[in-house]
Amino acid sequence: TLQWETLGRHFVEYEQVAPFLIPEEQQRRLLDFLPLFLKAWEQSAGVIVFPNIQLLASEVSKLLTKEIKRNLNGKPAEEARLALEQLLQQKGEAGDGCLLLKSVYLLSQTDLRTMWNIIGSGLPAALMQCLYLFFTFPLKKTSDDGETSEDDTQTQEMLVKIMLNMYREEQGVEELLAADKLQSLIIATASLWDQCSHSWKVPTGRVLRTISKAQTKNSIVYLQAVDCIKIAIQNLFKLADTLPACDVCEAASIVLCFVKDSYPISSALLTEFENNEGYQLLLKIILRCEGLQQNEGDPYLDEILDMLTCLTTCGKTELKVSGNIVHPQLPHFDFEQTRSSGMTVKNLQAFQVLQSIFQKSNDQHLCGRILAAIDTIWAWDTVNFFLLEWTLQPINQFTDIIHFKPHPVQVQFFRLVESIVLDLSYVPHEILKKVQYLIKENVVPFCTLTALRCLLSMTKKDLLFSDIFRDSGLLGLLLALLRKQAKILRKSAGTHLPGLEEGTEKELNAVMLKMVAALTVGSVRNTVVLKDYGMVPYIKIFLDDECYRSATLSILEQLSVINYEEYMSIIIGALCSSTQGELHLKLDLLKSLLRILESPKSHSAFRTCSGFNGLLSLLSDMEGALQDPPSGLWTAVGQNCILELVFYTLQGITAALHLDPANSNFFQRHGLFEKMAEDLGSLGCFWTQGERQIPLSLEKTRTFAEFLDAAFCSSEPFPMWLKNCIWILNFLDHMVKGTLHLESYFKERKPEMGEVSRDDQEGPQAQEEYPVAFKRPGNKLPASAYRLWEMGDCTIVHPGAVCVMVRLLPKLYKEGHSQLSQEIQCAVVDHIQSLVKSEKSRQVMCGSDLLSTIITSCQDAFRNESHPLHLPLTRVFEKLASQAIEPDVLR
């Protein structure tokens, strides 16, 4: 602070004596003061505490301006440029010019009032002359050292920073016009870009862009009066053929800046640009950028495209168009209510350049930028889509040529088409017709695939598209194509034809199936069309391939709406004809079946199509599948996957029996519960040996809830066979209560195109990782599993399932695990006992021959009084016998 006070006193003394000094002495005094000023600034970390700062700025700027003019006066351009360099650059000790420049540089960064004093000194015009010389006349090699003399970087930075600070202000631009060098510099950038000083290209561009943003009415009148834009365009036309594309972009972007930035003040420069074929110039320049690496033409190419996009909204009058809206339209679409935000397209000429670029170029970057520009224009105002499509029809015309474009451009284009429906809620019927023709012709399979995905996304938005695409013939076209593909698949069954069903073609089939599925969902009329086309036998063929299966099942599920019997016969037939190894086909078929069985109307069709026998045959096909260790075919399949199949099979049976007396009576009357017990018993986790088990005395027994907790929720090691047995008993207990079809233990997994098919995964490891409830972190069972084993009374819906549990009771045994086996048996009997506590439960159980089942299945326990199950089974027997007992059972 003391230093600044001393400096302040020195400057006050200078002010007092200055009027009485000759100019040379006055100048010397000021130049002697500046080193002290700069030193004070450096020592105070850039903080200036100087009361007379405005006056100092004015004096220093005037002196710098005077020095520049003195060095320029009467000299040829190249000589003047050299003189300026010597004045301003630091060579050895800092000269007067360098002192002045550095001082102005510091002062220009203080405050606005100080900046106005600098601007008023005439410096803006003087520095513009300097910039013109530095840019236009590159230094030649000197004879001394044979190297090009480089502009001092620090000097250049200071000069540019001063100019940027001055020309940001309108006052600075107004002062600049006095030098008459602005138009010369603009024209120079448009004509001498290849001959100018390389090191001054970027700084000159920065300065001119800053001036462009601060244009005033006077500066526009000045540029117009000297035909600046006209001459620049003429010069750029000459450069456009010879200069590298990225250089032309850089030069053109500067001229275009002045055109765009001036428009809010006056349309004069835009009019001059348009009248002198400015748009044709831009088209020529941009098309020359084809094939450039993505980073080569940027950022100047992107800047030109951005400015061109902005120019589409520059116009005096709003466009008046009356479009013919074709119906049907989405219910919530109302064009009359579409309000304008003011950012509407008023300049079709500018947009035509963008449109022409897309039509003439196949360059990925260029085409992508044009589509992004159109997306931006639509985002500015919803009305813009209609203004453009009802005049120039860009999207309509692009659809005709999109298959020639690179794949990423095709994807981007169809996303744009999709957004018309999803974001604007408008159905563009004309465009959709062309997209449909594209699909029909299928010139480029990838393009067809991308177009179909676009239509699929629309179809999912509203049911209206189910009618639109049926009436337009798309549904019929897809069915014909799928019929052809199904025939090829049928012929190639079991063989691999080279190139068949590979890559894009396979994806195309998958999307066609998804599209047909989407068109039939919720549309009985479309489902009838599919049936009338005789497509059902052909659709069935796609079930075998996992990537087609989800969509195929969705189509067949829609078919069930009009004919449950046909659906059931297809699904049950496919289940029965599937091989042992096709576990995931069976799982997908069972999940589909469960969705349809939610409708009670489907139950009788399930029964008449031998659904119960079909599902039980799945269990019998899995004989020995849960052996530990696994053997044969089952070694390549994870046990969790097998358990999942058992679960969904039992779920299907429970769903078909749910609230359906006819099915329940059929299942009971035909002895299917006994068949189920037999099939479950042969899975491999239950004991099937003929030897009698040795009774052991159990000191302490656990309840089933405790058993579950010990088996799945603790670190206590339990054998795999026991875990599998407990899960199957868990499923049966849910079946007893009639709730098994509502449970969900296994996570859904939907294969997508590009993933390895589950049926193709090799080895047990991949299958072991398949998510199942007790595989979850912490090995926690779902809360519902605990509720099953609570010892409270419950309603028995399917008593036959209790009989199945009793039949499996003696088989809950494994040699080498006698203690554990008998403990689990006791826990199950205790649970069965809890089921028959109430009189109503006993009545139900007596009616389903539980007493007879207990007597025939558990004879060993009844004969041996020391058997751990003797007492609990006797209690169950007594409870049931007190209700009702058949004579043969009593005997």
URMO-V857262 format. One record per helix or strand of 3 or more residues. SS is the DSSP state (@ for helix, = for strand). FROM is the first residue (numbers start at 1). TO is the last residue. If there is no record, write none. Layout:
# URMO-V857262
ss = <SS/SS>
from = <FROM/FROM>
to = <TO/TO>
This chain:
# URMO-V857262
ss = <@/@/@/@/@/@/@/@/@/@/@/@/@/@/@/@/@/@/@/@/@/@/@/@/@/@/@/@/@/@/@/@/@/@/@/@/@/@/@/@/@/@/@/@/@/@/@/@/@/@/@/@/@/@>
from = <2/23/53/77/96/112/123/153/170/182/198/217/228/245/268/278/300/335/348/364/383/394/407/429/445/464/474/503/524/536/546/564/583/600/611/632/639/661/672/704/720/740/758/763/773/777/783/799/818/839/850/859/868/887>
to = <18/43/72/88/107/119/136/167/179/191/213/225/242/262/275/287/311/337/360/380/389/404/422/441/461/471/491/520/532/544/562/577/597/608/621/636/657/669/681/712/737/742/760/768/775/779/788/809/835/846/857/863/881/890>
